[in-house]
Amino acid sequence: MKNNNKKVIKLDLTDCKYLGEIHERIKEAFDFPEWYGRNWDAFWDSLWSHMEANRVEIVGESKVPKVLRDEINIMNRLLDDMKKECSKYKDPEDHFEYEIID
């Protein structure tokens, strides 16, 4: 069945200075449960179990301090992995994508 109600998540990382802030913004934007573990393993698990969006738009990524660049790369790699996995298992109408908008 075709899904005409595609949900978009907007993740704004502008002014994040700590990894904890990034995970808090993720929790809020993705509407993850209160018990979200605020780490990359929990992010991956929550993408599969709680995310209902077809698209994620990331704003402010280039503004994150260089000290957190490795963490941002991990997040992007996990989103890439999600995109690949969804293309294997989900109906093409329910594909997943993300875009970095800066």
Backbone as CSV, one residue per row, in Angstrom:
resi,resn,N_x,N_y,N_z,CA_x,CA_y,CA_z,C_x,C_y,C_z
1,MET,0.846,-1.187,0.000,0.000,0.000,0.000,0.885,1.242,0.000
2,LYS,0.586,2.174,-0.850,1.382,3.393,-0.978,1.180,4.302,0.229
3,ASN,2.276,4.814,0.761,2.248,5.692,1.927,2.392,7.135,1.467
4,ASN,1.286,7.872,1.474,1.312,9.273,1.056,1.597,10.220,2.214
5,ASN,1.734,9.697,3.418,1.965,10.518,4.602,3.396,10.336,5.096
6,LYS,4.347,10.688,4.283,5.740,10.525,4.653,6.127,11.561,5.698
7,LYS,6.737,11.085,6.756,7.136,11.948,7.860,8.590,12.380,7.685
8,VAL,8.848,13.658,7.968,10.190,14.214,7.892,10.621,14.639,9.287
9,ILE,11.808,14.244,9.664,12.405,14.668,10.932,13.430,15.737,10.614
10,LYS,13.374,16.835,11.357,14.373,17.892,11.221,15.235,17.891,12.481
11,LEU,16.492,17.562,12.302,17.445,17.515,13.406,18.353,18.731,13.307
12,ASP,18.232,19.632,14.273,19.032,20.856,14.286,20.160,20.706,15.302
13,LEU,21.381,20.647,14.807,22.558,20.494,15.671,23.272,21.812,15.931
14,THR,22.697,22.908,15.470,23.293,24.230,15.652,23.557,24.483,17.128
15,ASP,24.754,24.957,17.427,25.182,25.330,18.778,25.403,24.157,19.725
16,CYS,25.375,22.912,19.248,25.716,21.784,20.123,27.213,21.833,20.416
17,LYS,27.550,21.767,21.685,28.951,21.843,22.080,29.436,20.551,22.744
18,TYR,28.504,19.670,23.087,28.849,18.429,23.782,28.080,17.272,23.160
19,LEU,28.630,16.081,23.291,27.969,14.897,22.769,26.593,14.704,23.403
20,GLY,26.480,15.005,24.688,25.187,14.889,25.363,24.121,15.772,24.735
21,GLU,24.501,16.959,24.289,23.553,17.854,23.609,23.100,17.264,22.277
22,ILE,24.026,16.656,21.563,23.672,16.027,20.287,22.634,14.937,20.519
23,HIS,22.885,14.086,21.493,21.935,12.999,21.770,20.602,13.523,22.295
24,GLU,20.625,14.603,23.036,19.359,15.186,23.503,18.557,15.724,22.322
25,ARG,19.218,16.371,21.394,18.529,16.873,20.191,17.994,15.707,19.354
26,ILE,18.782,14.633,19.261,18.325,13.436,18.546,17.081,12.882,19.211
27,LYS,17.125,12.733,20.531,15.987,12.189,21.277,14.725,12.996,21.014
28,GLU,14.849,14.304,21.053,13.686,15.173,20.841,13.202,15.131,19.389
29,ALA,14.131,15.264,18.442,13.742,15.324,17.035,13.114,14.012,16.561
30,PHE,13.683,12.897,16.989,13.200,11.592,16.560,12.052,11.084,17.432
31,ASP,11.751,11.827,18.483,10.701,11.447,19.424,10.970,10.070,20.032
32,PHE,12.240,9.856,20.402,12.615,8.615,21.060,12.097,8.628,22.492
33,PRO,11.883,7.463,23.075,11.343,7.394,24.439,12.317,7.962,25.471
34,GLU,11.787,8.258,26.618,12.591,8.846,27.702,13.801,7.977,28.037
35,TRP,13.659,6.682,27.912,14.749,5.772,28.279,15.793,5.593,27.167
36,TYR,15.717,6.415,26.104,16.744,6.386,25.057,18.118,6.510,25.709
37,GLY,19.040,5.621,25.356,20.322,5.497,26.046,21.356,6.566,25.776
38,ARG,21.101,7.461,24.822,22.008,8.578,24.521,23.435,8.100,24.207
39,ASN,23.506,7.075,23.354,24.771,6.592,22.816,24.481,6.026,21.426
40,TRP,25.512,5.703,20.679,25.300,5.308,19.282,24.655,3.939,19.136
41,ASP,24.905,3.037,20.075,24.198,1.743,20.035,22.703,1.952,20.248
42,ALA,22.360,2.801,21.183,20.944,3.096,21.439,20.314,3.830,20.258
43,PHE,21.079,4.689,19.607,20.580,5.390,18.421,20.212,4.379,17.334
44,TRP,21.110,3.457,17.047,20.857,2.440,16.026,19.617,1.608,16.383
45,ASP,19.560,1.143,17.618,18.408,0.336,18.051,17.111,1.131,17.946
46,SER,17.158,2.400,18.327,15.957,3.233,18.303,15.534,3.590,16.886
47,LEU,16.488,3.706,15.978,16.115,3.925,14.579,15.209,2.800,14.101
48,TRP,15.562,1.580,14.462,14.783,0.420,14.020,13.480,0.269,14.782
49,SER,13.487,0.582,16.053,12.304,0.276,16.865,11.336,1.441,17.043
50,HIS,11.788,2.690,16.860,10.922,3.831,17.171,10.781,4.876,16.068
51,MET,11.609,4.829,15.058,11.533,5.865,14.037,10.473,5.517,12.995
52,GLU,9.630,6.492,12.707,8.577,6.295,11.721,8.739,7.207,10.517
53,ALA,9.830,7.929,10.454,10.047,8.878,9.364,10.662,8.203,8.148
54,ASN,10.445,8.823,7.014,11.062,8.380,5.769,12.251,9.256,5.398
55,ARG,12.344,10.401,6.055,13.388,11.362,5.703,13.853,12.100,6.954
56,VAL,15.167,12.306,7.019,15.763,13.108,8.085,16.542,14.239,7.426
57,GLU,16.289,15.449,7.878,17.025,16.620,7.407,17.853,17.144,8.571
58,ILE,19.158,17.236,8.360,20.079,17.645,9.421,20.570,19.061,9.125
59,VAL,20.385,19.928,10.093,20.789,21.334,9.982,21.852,21.614,11.031
60,GLY,22.823,22.427,10.684,23.813,22.880,11.657,24.968,21.929,11.879
61,GLU,25.062,20.889,11.075,26.139,19.919,11.262,27.508,20.559,11.122
62,SER,27.666,21.462,10.179,28.966,22.107,9.968,29.336,23.059,11.105
63,LYS,28.376,23.404,11.932,28.618,24.323,13.053,29.058,23.597,14.327
64,VAL,28.999,22.270,14.304,29.402,21.491,15.479,30.921,21.593,15.624
65,PRO,31.427,21.780,16.848,32.875,21.921,17.045,33.663,20.730,16.475
66,LYS,34.863,21.015,16.021,35.717,19.977,15.420,35.948,18.807,16.362
67,VAL,35.974,19.066,17.647,36.207,17.996,18.619,35.095,16.930,18.555
68,LEU,33.933,17.292,18.030,32.812,16.359,17.914,32.649,15.800,16.500
69,ARG,33.566,16.130,15.611,33.445,15.695,14.209,33.382,14.170,14.083
70,ASP,34.180,13.442,14.868,34.131,11.973,14.819,32.754,11.456,15.219
71,GLU,32.131,12.101,16.185,30.795,11.691,16.626,29.765,11.929,15.513
72,ILE,29.876,13.054,14.834,28.967,13.358,13.723,29.160,12.341,12.602
73,ASN,30.414,11.968,12.365,30.679,10.957,11.341,30.048,9.620,11.694
74,ILE,30.061,9.263,12.970,29.403,8.026,13.410,27.904,8.116,13.148
75,MET,27.298,9.240,13.509,25.859,9.410,13.278,25.531,9.269,11.792
76,ASN,26.320,9.920,10.941,26.076,9.853,9.507,26.268,8.435,8.972
77,ARG,27.260,7.737,9.479,27.478,6.352,9.052,26.289,5.473,9.442
78,LEU,25.749,5.688,10.627,24.585,4.915,11.056,23.358,5.243,10.203
79,LEU,23.198,6.500,9.849,22.095,6.871,8.959,22.293,6.265,7.565
80,ASP,23.534,6.217,7.104,23.828,5.544,5.835,23.465,4.059,5.921
81,ASP,23.839,3.435,7.025,23.530,2.016,7.225,22.024,1.790,7.250
82,MET,21.310,2.702,7.885,19.843,2.592,7.941,19.262,2.677,6.528
83,LYS,19.780,3.590,5.753,19.305,3.752,4.374,19.524,2.461,3.579
84,LYS,20.705,1.871,3.715,21.023,0.625,3.013,20.120,-0.515,3.470
85,GLU,19.947,-0.636,4.776,19.117,-1.714,5.312,17.662,-1.564,4.887
86,CYS,17.164,-0.349,4.918,15.770,-0.120,4.518,15.561,-0.444,3.045
87,SER,16.564,-0.185,2.233,16.417,-0.484,0.807,16.334,-1.987,0.568
88,LYS,16.887,-2.772,1.479,16.827,-4.229,1.351,15.498,-4.804,1.815
89,TYR,14.930,-4.231,2.890,13.819,-4.878,3.568,12.485,-4.163,3.471
90,LYS,12.485,-2.905,3.143,11.233,-2.158,3.124,10.718,-1.982,1.701
91,ASP,9.440,-1.782,1.617,8.792,-1.482,0.342,9.426,-0.213,-0.237
92,PRO,9.680,-0.162,-1.534,10.299,1.036,-2.134,9.549,2.336,-1.830
93,GLU,8.255,2.236,-1.633,7.473,3.434,-1.300,7.806,3.951,0.101
94,ASP,8.378,3.104,0.933,8.710,3.474,2.309,10.214,3.621,2.504
95,HIS,10.923,4.004,1.461,12.371,4.136,1.553,12.760,5.166,2.609
96,PHE,14.013,5.136,3.003,14.529,6.066,3.994,15.656,6.870,3.350
97,GLU,15.703,8.147,3.651,16.781,8.999,3.168,17.089,10.057,4.207
98,TYR,18.271,10.606,4.101,18.618,11.748,4.936,19.449,12.717,4.124
99,GLU,19.410,13.968,4.567,20.127,15.020,3.858,20.732,15.981,4.879
100,ILE,21.956,16.359,4.615,22.623,17.370,5.452,22.370,18.708,4.788
101,ILE,21.668,19.585,5.497,21.317,20.905,4.981,22.060,21.932,5.823
102,ASP,23.031,22.573,5.245,23.797,23.569,6.017,23.854,24.869,5.280
